[in-house]
Each structure stands twice: as structure tokens, then as C-alpha cells.
């Protein structure tokens, strides 16, 4: 069992014992996603950290989008619930890159690809996303690439 998987499952049990409703619901959802992934046959036996991180990232993105939609619809209490779940999920991501670190990686990718304009943005994004997997949000990477190419 991977360390990340162990941590998620032990935190789930701890949340049950402490009766932390939001944390418990969020971890149950994450556990269900992991189990669904494992049953689908995509995982060899058990999902490792490299397979769990994209699941966590996807759930975080869903929570961000849901909170935004709830705010647009005037449902502040639901938006706050989604953001609370988002904070729980963010605990399972690796440390995020700072703006300076991300900028340095993007500059290196631009040099590597030999890009001069935004036409090569897809190639740059591919290189950068491969390097920062799980450590930076795609939207943040995109805005950094656009800023440095302009």
C-alpha cells in the first residue's frame, strides 16, 4: 500500500473518530474514487501515489468550479462547503511551486522548445506539465506561459 493511500485511509478513520463531518465526507469521496480506479483495472493491484494524485487534482478542480458556480447562483453556504472540501483535498497534494520556481521552469521549457511566440504554447505546456505534475495548477501554468511569451 502506498504511503499516500495509507495516509488517506488512516485520516478517514481518524475523521470518523473525531466526528469531523466535512473531512469525513470528503475523504469518503476520495476513497470511493480510489476504489473505483482500482476496480476499473487501470491500477495494477493498488493505486500508488502517481495514480492517486491525478484523482485528487481532478476532485480539487471540480470543487473549485462548483464553488464558483454556487457563488454565481447566490448560494454562498454551498460555495463555502465546496471550499472546505477543497482545503481537505489540498492536504494530499505535494508542496506547490512558488511563482518564481514555476517561472524558472517555464523559461527553461521555452528555451528547450525554442519558442518565440504563442504558436508554440502547446509544446511548452506539454513540457512544463510533465515537470510540475501535481505541483502546480494547469491554469496557473497557462497564465505564466502566456505572460512570458508576450
N, C-alpha and C positions, 0 to 999 in steps of 0.2 A: 504494500500500500504506500503510495507516495506521501511525502510529508504534508503537502497541501491538502490532499484528500483526508488524511488523518486529522489535520487541524480543523477542517470544516466539520467533520463528523463529531469530533470532541467538543467543538464550540456549540454544536447543535444540542448535544446532551446538556452542556452547561447552561444554555439558554432555557432549556426545559426546566432544569432545577431552579433557576433564578426567576422563572416566570416572566422572562423578557419577551413580550408579545411580538413586537416588530422584528426583533432579531431572530426569534424562533421562526416566524413565518417566512422571513427572507432566506434563512438557512435551509428550511424545508424545501423551498422552491429551488434553491441551488442544488440540494441533494437530489431532488427529482430530475433536474436537468442532467446531472452527472449520471444517474442511473439510466435515464433514457438513452444517453450517449453510449453507455456501456452495452446496453441490451441491443442497440441498433447494429452492433457488430463492427463499428468503426474503431473501437478500442480493442487491443489485443486481449487483455483479461480485465484489467482495471485501468481506469483513466489516470494518466500521470499528470504532472503539473503542466506540461506542454499542451495537453489536451483540455485541461480544466480552465486555464487562463482565457482562451477564446470564449468559453461559455460564460465566464464571469464578465468579460468585456462586453459580450452581447447583452447580458442582463443589465449591465450598467447603462448601456446606450438606450435600452428600452425604458429604463426608469427615468433617464433624462428627458427623453421625448415625451413620456407620459406626463411628467411634472409640467413640462412646457404647455402641453395641450390642456391640462387641468387649469393652469393659470389663465390661459386664453378663454376658457369657458367659465371663469369666475369661481372655480372650485378650489379655493386656497387650501382647505383642510386635506383634500386628496393629494394636492401637489406636495404638501408638507410630508405626508405619509410616504409618497414615492421618493422624496429626497432623503428621508430617514432610512429607507431600504437601500438607497444608493450609497449612503455612508457605510452601512454594514458591508455591502459588497466590495467597496473600495479597500477595505481592510485586507482583502485577499489578493490584491494586485501587488506586483513588485513596486519598489520605490519609483516614483515618476521622475522623469528627467526635468531638469530646470530649463528655463527658456534659453539660457546660454549654451547648455550642453546640446540641446536639440538643434540650435542654430549651427553649432560646430559640425554636427553630424550631417545636416543638410548641406552646408558649404562643401564638405568632403564629397558628398554624393554628386553635387553639381560639377565639381572638378572631375570626378570619376567618369561621369556620363559625358562631360564636355558640353554641357548645355549653355545656350546663350539666351534663349527666350522661353516663353511659356509653352511652346510646342513640345518640348521635351519633359513637360511636367509629369506625365505618366511614368516615364522611365525613372525619374528622380524619386517619385513617390514609392515605386516598387523597391528601389534600393534602400531608401530610408526606412520604410515599414518593415523590411526584413531585419534591419539592425535594431530597431526600437521596439520590436514585438512586445506588447503588454506594458511598455514603459512610457508610452505617450499616446494620446488620443489622436485618431485619424484626422479629425477636424483641425486640431492644433498643428499637426504636421503640415496639412494642406495650406493653412494660413501662413506658416513660416516659409514654406517653399515659395508661395506666391509673393511674399514680401521680399525675399532675396532675389527672385527673378525679375522683379520690376525695377 
